[in-house]
Amino acid sequence: MPILAVDTVTSLEEALEQANDTRFGLTAGFFGRKQEEIDAFLERIEAGVVYVNRAAGATTGAWPGVQPFGGWKGSGSTGKNIGGLYTLPCYLREQSRTVVS
């Protein structure tokens, strides 16, 4: 059963503060027309996958095969998203060796 929480805020500043006031950061979405508000959202939101003006699945789910998916804070462990440039290194072991003879 889906659950939706709705709250009233007085400004974008307050909305961003509330949105970021969590231990998690998987996805976030924003609807707006003013470019300065869109830019502020993209610069300040603390989530691994973000959407602006996306009507279908506005704040949940990635597009598999199209975009990387992963979260920040408690919604991820590395800050790197699977399906992007960092996918392969997530499955490799790095080892630095020094041998003195």
N, C-alpha and C positions, 0 to 999 in steps of 0.2 A: 504494500500500500504506500503510494507516494505521500510525502509530507512536505508542505510548503510553509515556511515561516515568513511573515511579512511584517515590516516595521516602518514607521514614519521617521524620516530624517529631514533636517532643515537645510542640508548642503551636501555637495559632493564630498567635501572634506570629512564630514561626519560619517557619510556612507563608507568611505574608504577606511576610516578608522575602525568602524564596526566590522567591516568585511575582513580586515587584517587581524582583528583581535581574536585569534583562534590559534590552536596548536597545529592546525592543518592548512593545506593549501593545494588542493588538487586542481580544481577548475573554478573559473569565475567568468561571469558574463556582464556586459554593459550595453545598454541601449541609449544612444544619444545622437544629436545632430551637430553639436558645437565641437569643432575640432580641438579646441583647448581642453574641453572636458574629456574627450576621447584620449588625448595625449596624457592628461593627468592620470586617468585610469590605467593606461598601459604602463606608465612610468612607476606607479606606486602600488599596484595590486600585487599581493604576495601569493601567487599561484603558478603552477607549472604550465597549465594550458588555459589561455584566455580567449574570449570571444567578444567581438564588438558587432552589434546589430545582426546577430545570427538568429533568425526566427526558429529554425528547427534545432531543438536540443540546445537552447541558448547557453546553458551553464553546465551541461553534463555531457560526457562522452567525447572522445576524439573521433576523427575520421581515420579509421585504420587504413594503412597503406598510403595515406595522404599527408598526415602530420604526426610528429612524435608525440608521445603521451607519457606524462609523469608529473609528480607533484613536488612541492616545496615543503619545508618544515616536517611535520609528522606524516605527511602524505608521500614522502619519498625518502630515500636514504643517501642519494648522491647529489641531487640537484640537476642531474642529467636525465633527459627523457629517452625512453626506449623508442626505437624507430627513427632516431635521428643520427647525427654524426657520432654520438657516443655509445651507440648500441653495442658494437663489437667489443670495445674495451671493457664493457661491463661484464663480459664473459671470459676475459683473459686475466691471467695472473701476471703481475709485473714483478720483476726480480732484478735488483741491482747487485752486481757481483764485483768484488775486489779480490784479486788473487796476487799475493806478494810472494815471490820466490827468491 
